Structure formats: C-alpha cells, structure tokens
Amino acid sequence: MNKKMAGYIQENSTEIISKWQELMKNEKDERSFQVMPTDLMNQTSKEFADLMVSNLLESHQAYENRLNDFAEKVVRLGWSITFVTKAITHFSEVVFEGMQEKGIITKDNFSDFYKEFNNWIIPIRDSTIDTYSKTWERTVSLQKIALQELSASLIPVFDKVSVMPLVGTIDTERAKLIMENLLEGVVKHRAEVVLLDITGVPVVDTMVAHHIIQAADAVRLVGAKCMLVGIRPEIAQTIVTLGINLNEFTTTSTLQRGVEQALAWTNRQIVEVEE
C-alpha cells in the first residue's frame, strides 16, 4: 500500500500541491504562508511533498536528513509548529480524498487504507514536531548568543574613553548582560569615561531608564564617569513626561558631542590642524 500511496502522490503531485496550498492559504491565523513569494511557496510546497513521499519509500536516514533540512527552512520562514502539523493533516486529507475519487480507495479496502494512512501520518507528525522543536531551540539559542555578542560590547575609542552602543529593547536579562560587560570593559580598557549610546534604543520608559541609571551608578563605583548620549527629541520628551530623573549624569543629543565632552573631562580636545 505504501507504494500505491507514493505512486499516486508522484503521479498527481501538481494537483495535490495546488489543493494543499489552497487549504494552507485558508489558515487565516498564519500569514507567513500567505505572504510568501509565489516561487518560494511553490518550491517549499514541492519540498514538503517530497518529504511526505520520502517517508513512504526512502530509508529512515534519508527521511531524517530531508526532515532536518525542511525543519530548518520552515523555522526561518516563520512557520509555527501548529501550522506545520496542519500542513501534514491537510496533505493527508488531499491524498486520501484524491485516492477515493480515483477509485484506488474503495469500500472494500477503506479500512486497510485508513489504518495505513494513520501508520504513515502519525509517525511523521511526531518526528516533525520533535525535529521542529529542536531546530527552533537551536535557532533561538544561536540568535540569543549572536545578539549578546553584538549588542552589549564596550568599545574603546580614545585612551581612557569608551563607548557602549545599545541597540533594540532593553529587558531585565539584557540589562544584566550590559552591566556585566560594562564593568568588565571599564576595568579591562582602564576607561575613565564611558558613553552609553542609546541612539538605537527605540523606546525609553521607566524600566529602561532604571536599568540605565543602575549601569551609570555601577560605573561610578569602579571609578569612572558615565555619560548618556544619543537622546533623540522624542526620547527627551518621553523622559520629561514620565518624570524620569537623569540629573546625576551628563546627557548629550549626539555621540559626537559626547566624545568632545569626554575628551574635555580627560583634559584633551579635538583641534583642527592647518596644512
């Protein structure tokens, strides 16, 4: 029966994929499939169909390889695990109904084919969920590591002057990372002045301001001065509206002005040299 099922899918793949795509597009809660470019949708659909047939015909190792590759792809595409399981269910429904219409599944063999379909779909669903979950966890872990490496590093720009550019939302966990890197960097680079650049921070609310103030206090405890730079007009307005007190350390609108002030604090200045 496996060969009959696989043969039917291979001979009618275009029709099966077309009906399957329509069912997937009707899943209104999942826009990741609906907004895919046509070429990418067709390619992904073909790969999914090949994966389903692979489970029927190929070795377990070959199927596992296809499954790992497909799981990585759909994770990148933003498919949820619910959407993936619906994809498997809809595919089996289209194949089963098609085989009934073609007269391959009849009243006499209905029970046998029904059992065979369950023996085909249930293991696929279980293995797909397991592989998807592992792939998702690995992807999130790698993204988290990459974000940590890129988003909270202290960069020396002059002797005794360092800058920490902050990009994105600052939550409690990230604030802890910023604090650790900040203190380690101050000691490592022997910084006397640290500039916290919030140009890339989209929103500054009371929680973000609290984390920034804590970081500034920590810097002062290890003997350095801290300056907040990159305060855009809308951020300044928000700070005033919320009544956030930033009086204890210097603030500037741009990194350039902050660097000039930092050099002044360390008894230096930038001068133009005439040729």
C-alpha positions in Angstrom: 0.0 0.0 0.0 2.9 2.4 0.7 3.9 2.1 -3.0 0.4 2.7 -4.2 0.2 5.8 -2.0 3.6 7.1 -3.0 2.8 6.3 -6.7 -0.4 8.3 -6.5 1.3 11.3 -4.9 4.1 11.3 -7.5 1.7 10.9 -10.5 -0.6 13.6 -9.2 1.8 15.9 -7.4 0.8 19.1 -9.2 -2.9 18.7 -8.5 -2.2 17.6 -4.9 0.1 20.5 -4.1 -2.4 23.0 -5.7 -5.2 21.8 -3.5 -3.0 21.6 -0.4 -1.8 25.2 -1.0 -5.4 26.4 -1.1 -6.1 24.8 2.2 -3.0 26.3 3.8 -3.8 29.8 2.5 -7.2 29.5 4.2 -5.5 29.2 7.6 -6.1 32.8 8.4 -4.2 32.8 11.7 -0.9 32.1 9.8 0.2 34.9 7.5 3.7 33.5 7.0 2.5 31.2 4.2 0.1 33.8 2.6 2.8 36.4 2.2 5.4 34.1 0.7 6.5 34.9 -2.9 5.0 32.5 -5.4 8.3 30.9 -6.4 9.3 30.3 -2.8 5.8 28.9 -2.0 5.9 26.5 -4.9 9.5 25.4 -4.0 8.7 24.9 -0.4 5.5 23.0 -1.3 7.4 20.7 -3.6 9.9 20.0 -0.8 7.1 19.3 1.6 5.5 16.8 -0.8 8.9 15.1 -1.4 9.3 14.8 2.4 5.9 13.1 2.7 6.8 10.6 -0.1 10.3 10.1 1.4 8.7 8.6 4.5 7.0 6.0 2.3 9.8 5.0 0.1 13.2 6.0 1.3 15.3 4.8 4.2 14.9 6.2 7.7 18.2 8.1 7.5 17.3 9.6 4.1 13.9 10.7 5.5 15.6 12.2 8.7 18.0 14.2 6.5 15.1 15.6 4.5 13.2 16.4 7.7 16.1 18.2 9.3 16.6 20.4 6.2 12.9 21.1 5.9 12.6 22.0 9.6 15.4 24.5 9.4 13.8 26.1 6.4 10.3 26.5 7.9 11.7 27.8 11.1 13.5 30.5 9.1 10.2 31.2 7.2 8.4 31.7 10.5 6.0 28.7 10.3 4.6 27.8 13.8 4.5 24.2 15.0 0.7 24.3 14.8 0.9 25.4 11.2 3.3 22.6 10.4 1.0 19.9 11.9 -1.9 21.4 10.0 0.2 21.1 6.8 0.7 17.4 7.4 -3.0 16.8 8.2 -4.2 18.8 5.1 -1.8 16.9 2.9 -3.0 13.5 4.0 -6.6 14.7 3.6 -6.0 15.8 0.0 -4.2 12.5 -0.8 -6.9 10.3 0.8 -9.8 12.1 -0.9 -8.0 12.0 -4.2 -7.4 8.3 -4.0 -11.1 7.8 -3.2 -12.0 9.9 -6.3 -9.7 7.8 -8.5 -11.2 4.6 -7.2 -8.0 3.4 -5.5 -9.6 3.5 -2.1 -12.9 1.7 -2.2 -15.5 0.4 0.3 -13.7 -3.0 0.3 -10.2 -1.6 1.2 -11.2 1.5 3.1 -10.4 0.1 6.5 -7.0 -1.1 5.4 -6.0 2.2 3.7 -7.3 4.2 6.7 -5.0 2.2 9.0 -2.1 2.6 6.6 -2.7 6.4 6.4 -2.6 6.5 10.2 0.6 4.5 10.2 2.0 7.0 7.7 0.9 10.3 9.2 1.2 9.8 13.0 4.9 9.0 12.9 5.5 11.9 10.5 3.7 14.3 12.8 5.6 13.0 15.9 9.0 13.2 14.3 8.3 16.5 12.7 7.2 18.1 16.0 10.3 16.7 17.7 12.7 17.9 14.9 11.0 21.3 14.6 11.3 21.9 18.4 15.0 21.0 18.5 15.6 23.2 15.4 13.7 26.1 17.0 15.5 25.8 20.3 18.9 25.7 18.5 18.0 28.7 16.3 16.8 30.8 19.2 19.9 29.9 21.2 22.2 30.9 18.3 20.3 34.1 17.8 20.5 34.9 21.5 24.2 34.3 21.6 24.7 36.5 18.4 22.6 39.3 19.9 24.5 39.2 23.2 27.8 39.4 21.3 26.7 42.3 19.2 24.5 44.3 21.4 26.4 45.0 24.6 30.1 45.5 23.9 32.3 48.2 25.3 34.4 49.8 22.6 37.5 52.0 23.3 37.5 55.0 21.0 40.3 57.0 22.7 42.7 56.4 25.5 40.6 56.4 28.7 37.3 56.9 26.7 35.0 54.0 25.7 31.6 53.8 24.1 28.8 51.1 24.5 26.3 51.4 21.7 22.9 50.0 22.8 20.5 48.7 20.1 17.0 47.3 20.5 14.8 46.7 23.5 16.4 46.5 26.9 14.8 44.0 29.2 15.9 42.7 32.6 18.0 39.9 31.2 19.8 42.1 28.7 20.3 44.8 31.3 22.2 42.2 33.4 24.4 41.5 30.4 25.0 45.2 29.8 26.0 45.7 33.4 28.5 42.8 33.3 30.1 43.8 30.0 30.2 47.4 31.1 32.0 46.8 34.4 34.4 44.2 32.8 35.1 46.6 29.9 35.8 49.6 32.2 38.4 47.6 34.1 39.9 45.9 31.0 40.3 49.2 29.0 41.1 51.3 32.0 38.3 53.7 31.0 37.8 56.9 32.9 34.8 58.0 30.8 32.1 55.7 29.4 29.5 56.8 26.9 26.2 54.9 26.8 24.8 55.5 23.3 21.0 54.9 23.2 20.6 56.1 19.6 19.4 52.6 18.6 17.0 52.1 21.6 13.5 52.6 20.2 11.7 53.3 23.5 12.9 54.6 26.8 10.4 54.0 29.6 10.8 54.0 33.3 12.1 50.4 33.3 14.8 51.1 30.6 15.7 54.3 32.4 16.0 52.4 35.7 18.5 49.9 34.0 20.5 52.8 32.5 20.7 54.6 35.9 21.8 51.4 37.6 24.6 50.9 34.9 25.7 54.5 35.4 25.9 54.0 39.2 27.9 50.8 38.8 30.4 52.6 36.5 30.9 55.3 39.1 31.6 52.7 41.8 34.6 51.4 39.8 36.0 54.9 39.5 34.8 56.1 36.0 32.3 58.7 34.8 29.3 57.8 32.7 27.5 59.9 30.1 24.3 59.2 28.3 24.4 60.1 24.6 22.1 59.8 21.6 19.0 61.3 23.2 16.6 62.0 20.3 13.9 64.7 20.7 11.1 62.2 21.1 13.1 60.3 23.8 13.8 63.5 25.6 10.0 64.3 25.6 9.2 60.9 27.0 11.8 61.2 29.8 10.3 64.5 30.8 6.7 63.3 30.6 7.5 60.3 32.7 9.3 62.4 35.3 12.5 60.3 35.0 15.4 61.9 36.9 18.7 61.9 34.9 20.2 64.8 36.7 23.0 62.7 38.2 24.9 62.2 35.0 25.6 64.2 31.8 23.5 63.8 28.7 24.0 64.9 25.1 22.0 64.6 21.9 24.7 63.0 19.8 27.7 60.7 20.2 30.0 63.4 18.7 29.2 65.9 21.4 29.6 63.2 24.0 33.1 62.4 22.7 34.0 66.0 22.8 32.8 66.3 26.4 34.6 63.1 27.4 37.9 64.4 26.0 37.4 67.6 28.0 36.9 65.6 31.1 40.3 63.9 30.4 42.0 67.3 29.7 42.0 66.8 25.9 40.3 68.3 23.0 39.9 67.9 19.2 41.6 70.7 17.3 41.8 71.4 13.6 45.3 71.4 12.1 46.0 73.9 9.3 48.0 72.5 6.4 
